[in-house]
Amino acid sequence: MSDELILVTGATGRIGRVVVADLLERGYRVRATTSRVNGPLQGDRRVEWRKLDFATEADLAPVVEGCSAILHLAAEIGRKERMVAVNAKATELLAQAAEDAGVRAFCYTSSVTVYGSGRSIEIGEDSPVLTLERDVPSEYWALDYVREYGRTKLAGERAIMRTAKKMRCFVFRPAVVVDISQIIGVREWSLVKRMLASHRHAHHVYVGDVSDALIWFMEKGLAGSGEAGRVEIYNLAEDERPAPRHVDFMRKAFAACGDRRYNVVSVPGAIDWLHDFIRFRSLPLRNPLWRMRFSNERLKAAGYRFRYGMVDAEQRALARLTNEAQMGGQADCVLEKSG
């Protein structure tokens, strides 16, 4: 059992819930922040909860006091007007408070959105990123709030780089983080979206792997590995895996459960690209997210390998669908007999 106290921000989010559970399983003490009044984990007495709005909180010293490491997951994703305050300014305040308090390891979840729409298909950690000082729509074929999200997450990265002097810091740029329900959830898309997006590379990375990677590097920092004050940046992606497209999973899902929502006609990628070009009317031509490939070679070079992998995650998703179909069939039989 470890006596280390770990701060997890955004602890009731998609990744945060898994991270908190994984830390507890490994014997760490956890202090967790959330902006929600009630969260799914807040009844667990092993966790010291702090309600916190990063958009308005200026003094973060009490939150980091006594912590050995920080896993900073809190972010504003949807409300553009809050993104600078939460994603950029609060990250700098938190990093400075951590430095002042003697925190030894700081892990920050950024995003692959910092790359925008790449000129190149292959994207590594040293690839060009968005312009930080102003919004340049041609750099990212996306809605304005998505561009703002990418820019403010990049601003958070730069804030950590300016601040880190003694901490070992790790910045992660995850691709599309999913749990089992989100893998299955493609069936809930509209028919048009399922047809138009089915050919796309999903860029899925399993949430359990993201959590495991964060904790693995945190422990590396706590052990004093690497240079103090250095900020290491890693893509968290599994783009080289076999059968990575949405349609690949949908075909397997249809075979497993017979749900016709998974049985769609796939629109060619050229039409999807033209749709994006018409929608955003931006030159020069760039690569939309689905054409880009995010390298995880630096992650491998550091010695980390994903604990689960998307092949395993998809197998579990298919098993759930098979079970749903069987339960549905049993329910139909009961109805027929009762009728």
Buried (B, 14 or more C-beta within 10 A) or exposed (E): EEEBBBBBBBBBBBBBBBBBBBBBEEEBBBBBBBBEEEBEBBEBEEBEBBEBBBBEBEEBEEBBBBBBBBBBBBBBBEEBEBBBBBBBBBBBBBBBBBBBBEBBBBBBBBBBBBBBBBEEEEBBBEBEBBBEEEEEEBBBBBEEBBBBBBBBBBBBBBBBBEBBEEBBBBBBBBBBBBBBEBBBEBBEBEEEEBBBBBBBBBBBBBBBBBBBBBBBBBBBBBEEEBEEBEBBBBBBBBBEBEEBBBBBBBBBBBEBBBBEBBEBEBBEBEEBBEEBBEEBEBEEEBBBBBBBBBBBEBBEEBEBEBBBBBEBBBEBBBEBBBEBBEEEEEEEEEEEEEE
